[in-house]
């Protein structure tokens, strides 16, 4: 079966590259991935998968399934691009890797009753948290495991990620003519600047490996008017969501203090929250072993390589899962979200790496489908270490 799986991926390699190239060219941003999702869904439909659209009310989300019985193994796809710099995070490869792996299992003769393979098409990872919406809608509740492979400059089944909460912080004052009667106003910009300075001071007392950052999206309406409304978008990150919640308390106190100092009112609105990736070690080890089997060298994931956030975190907190990586840069430390990384995602080496990743992912899915002991180990690991959110 393992030989048939790798042979099936090789057989599909030209088709998979065409799909990835098409998604790269479409360059569709969050929630607009109509053609990109259509490429993947159309491919899986031709491969014999049943396709169901519109989960969580998202027009570019879909679930494709093949097989019957347990276990249920989900392979996740992403396909949204970034504004201006396109697929500088390699999402044209992510969905194609998972679709290729899913199709390889079907082509290799997955027997009825042996288990069910799902491809979960997930919009808007870059902005909008599509997997958060899908998870809240229950899409992953009946899965036994879920996996995704993301392009970067190393290959490994392991990840380190920040939990993140995003907020809008607003101050409300009273408008007045800045020259004729400034004393009649209550300056919301003064409150925002006091808040901003307070956040800068907070950084001195923050623990290691935490982050706070943001932008002022509305600093006033006219230089000649005392601003009666200002607004900032803020992000709080830490390796554990518990730490983010402590930072949130401090940020709220700073906003309250800024409002009191200036006579303004304030409001904080949470716009998004994503927990850290909860790496399922048994599954991650299985993928690393399969990377070696297909000739892919693995590396150790370290904090020093840089850490971001991903909506895959909520999936790994819902079911046993991993957010893995594939090297598309030949080990060169090219940062994601850069034009150089976008070029790597549309390179010969990148597409060859995509095929190796599809093989390793399909083999790991087969391990979970065929090895009851491995799946039980993954579920036990998940139960014993999972934290509630």
N, C-alpha and C positions, 0 to 999 in steps of 0.2 A: 504494500500500500504506500509506503514512504517513497519508494522509487516511482510509483505511478504519479504521486503528487508532484514531485519535482519535475517529472517529464511533462506533466500537464501545464505547469507554469511556463516551462520553456516553450511549449507549443503555442501558448497564448501570448508570448512576449511581444511579437509585433503589434498585436491588437491592443495590448495594455499600453505600449508606448504611444500608439496613436491616440488613445483616450487621454493619457496624461498630457500629451502635447496640445490636444484640443482644449482641455481645461485650462492649461497655462495661457493659451491664446484668448480664451473667453474673458479671463480677468474679471470675474464677477465678485462683487463685494458682499458683505453680510446680508443675508435674507434675500439676495437678488440672484442666487446661483441657479437660475432656471435651466440653462443649457448644460451647465456642469453636472448638476444632479441628474439631468436627463440622459447624459452620456453614460453614467454609471448604471442607472436604472435600466436603460435600454440594453446594455451589455448583459446584465444579470438576467433580464427577462429572456433574452435569446439563449442564455445558458440553462434555462429551465427553472428559474426562481420565480415564485409568486411575489409580486410587488404591490405594496399598499402605500398610498401617498397621504401626506397631510397630517402626520402625527403632531399633537400639541397645537394644532391649528396653523402649522408652518407649511407654507406652500412648497418649499424646497426640501422638506424632510420626507424621508421614506424608509420603509423597512422591507427588505427582500428576504425571503426564506426558502430553504430547501431541506427536505428530510422530514422524519417523524420521530417522535419519542424524545426521551431525555438522554443526555444532557442538552441544554440549550446554550450554544456558544455564540456570542455576539462579536462580530468584527466591525469596528466603527470606521466610518469614513468622514473626512472633512474635505471641503472643496471651495471655501471662500478665499478670496484674495484680499490684499491690503489696498487701501486707496493709494493711488499714484505709483507705488512701486510693485504692484501686482503680486505674484506668488513668491514673495520674498521670505515666506515661511515654509514653502514647499508643499502646500496643501494639494496641489495638483497631483502629487505623488501619494499622499496619504490615502485618499479614497481609492486610488487605483491599486495600491498594495492590498488593501482589504478586499476589494472586489475580486482581484485576481486570486487571492488565497481562498475566498469562498467558492469561486467557480472551480478551482483546482480540486477541492474536496468532492464536489458533485461529479466532475469529469472522471475522478479516480474510482468511482463506484461506491460512494457512501450508501450502505445498505439500509433499506427501510427498517425503522425501529431502532437504528443504531444511534440516533441523535439528530438534532436539528441545528443547521447553520443559519445564522442571521447576519445580514449586512444591514447595519443601521446608518443611514445617511443623515449626517448631523450638520446643519447649516450654522453659520455665524459663530465660529470659534473666536475669531479675532475681535469681534465687537457684537455683543448681544447674548453670549452664553447659551448657544443653542442646546447644548447637552443638559444644561440646567433645566431648561424648559421641557425637554424630552423626559428627563428623570422625574420631574414633578408630575408629568402626565402619566407616569407609570410604565414607560416604554421598557425600562431595564429591570422591572420588578420580577419578571419571570425568567430572567437569565441566570444561568449557573456560573458564567464567567464572561468577561468582556475584555477585548484587547484592541490596541491601536499602536502603529509604528509611525514615529514622526522623524522627518529628516533633520539632521544636524551634522556635526563633524566627528561624532563617535558612534559606535554601534554597541548597544547594550539593552537588556530587558529591564534595567533599573532606571529610576528617575528620582530627582529631588525637585520639589516645587514649592512655591509660596502659596499659602492661603491668601485670599484677597477679599476685601470689602470695598466697594466704591460708594461714594456719597456725593450728594449735592448739598453744599452749605450756603445758606442765603441769609442776608441781613436786610431788614426793612426799616427805613427811616422816614423822614419827611422832606419833601422837595421844597426848595426855596431859591430865589434869585441869588446867585453867588456874589453879585456886586451890591445890589440894592438892599438886600435883607438876609444875609447869610445866617444871622442869629435866629431867624425863624425856622431854620432847617434842622434836621437831625441827620447827620451824615453817615450813610450806609457804607461809603467807601472808607471812612476812618475806621469803622468797625471791621471791615474786611482786612485792612492793613494791620490792625492790631491782632486780628486772628492769625494772619500770615506770619507775623513776627513771633507770635506765641508758638506756632507750629515749628518754626526754626529753632526756638529755644528748647522745645520738647525733644528735638533730635539729639541734643547733648545727653539726655538722660535715658535714651532708648537702649534696650538690650541689643546685643550683637545679632546680626542677621535678621534685622527688621527694617522696614522701609515705609516712608511716608512721602508722598509726592502729589502734585496737582497743578491745576491752572485756574486762573481767574477768567471765567467765561463772560462775565458782565461786570465791568468796573464803574459803570455809570452811563448816563445817556447823553450828557452834554457838559462840556467844561464850564459852561456858564450857569449851570444848575447844580445845587447841592444834591448829590445822588440819593434817591430814596429807595434804591434797590441794587444790591450787588449779589453775585453768585459765583461760587467756585466749585469745581469738580475735583474731588480728592480720592486718593487710593491709599489704603493701609494694607501692608503685606507683612507676613511672618511665616515661619516654617510650620507653625501650628495655628489653627483657627482660634484656640484659646488665647494666644498672645495677641491676635488681631482684636479680639473683644476687649482686652485690657487697654489697648491703644485707642480704641473707639471711645472708651470712658474719658480718657485724657483729652482727646480731640473735642469731645462735647463740652467738657469743662472750660477749655480754651475759648470755644465759641460763645459760651455763656458769659465768660468774663469780658470778652470783647464787646458783647451787646450791652452789658452793664456799664462799662466805661464810657460808651458813646450814646447811651439812651436809646439804642435800637432794639428791635426784636430780632430773633433769629429762628431759623428752621433748618433741621438736618433731615434729609431724605435719603434713605438707602436705595441705591439704584441697582446693585448687583452684589452677590456674595458667592465666592467659589472656594470650597475647602481645598486643602492640600491633597496631592495625589497620595493615596494609601497603597504603596507598592505591595502586591501579593508576591512574596519572595519565592514560593514554589513555582509559580507560573513564570516569573522573571528568570529563574534558573533554567527552566525548561526551554525558554526562548534562546537564552545564551548558548545552550547546548546545541540547539538547532541551527543557530548562526554558524557555529563551528562546523556543523555537518554540511553546510552549503558553501563553506569556504570564506565566511565573513569573520574577520578578526574582531573580537570584542574588547572593550576598554572599561575601566572602572569609572562610574559616574561620581564626580566630586562637586562640592559646593563651589570650589574655585573656578570651575568652568563657566559659571554664570547660572543664575536661577531665574525663572520666570513663573508665570501662573498659567493654568489651563482649566477649561471647563471639564476636562476628563476627570478632574478630582472628584466631582460629585458622583460619577459613575463608579469609581473605585471605592467610594464610601457606601455605595448601594449594593454592589456585588463584587466578588473577587475579580480583580482586574489589574492591568498594567498599562502604563503609558511608556512605550519603549522608543528606542532611537535607531536610526540607520545613518551611517556616514555617507554623505553624497559629495564631500569636498576632498576626498583622499586624505583626510586628517588635517587639512589646513584649517586654522581657526578663523573661519569667516563668520562674522556675526549674522544671525538671522535678522530679518527685517532690514536687509540692506540690498542694494542693487546687485552686489556681487553674489549674494546667496540666491537671489532670483535667477541669475545666470546659471548657477550650479544646479538649480532645480529644473533647468531646461537644457542640460548637458548630456552628452553620451554617458559619462561616468554616472551621473545622477540617475539616468534611466536604467543602466545596468544594475546599480545598487537597488533600485526599486524592485527589480526582478528577484534579486537575492532575498530581499526583505519579504516579498510575497511568498517565496518558498519557505522561509523560516517560520513565517506566521501561519501558513497552512499546516506545516508539520506540527507546530505547537497546538493548533486547534485539534489536529488529529490525536495528539497525545491526550488531550483533555477528553475527547470523545471515546477513546479506546482504553485508557488507563484509569480504571476506577480509583485506584489508590492515589494517583496524582490529584485527581479532582477532589477526593476526600481530604487530602492534605491541604489543598488550596482553600477549601471551605472551612476547615478547622483553623487555619491561620487567620482567615478573615474574621471568624467569630471571636476568637480569643483576643484579638488586638484592635478590633474596630471601636471607634469612639462615636458617640451620638452627637448629632448636630441639630 
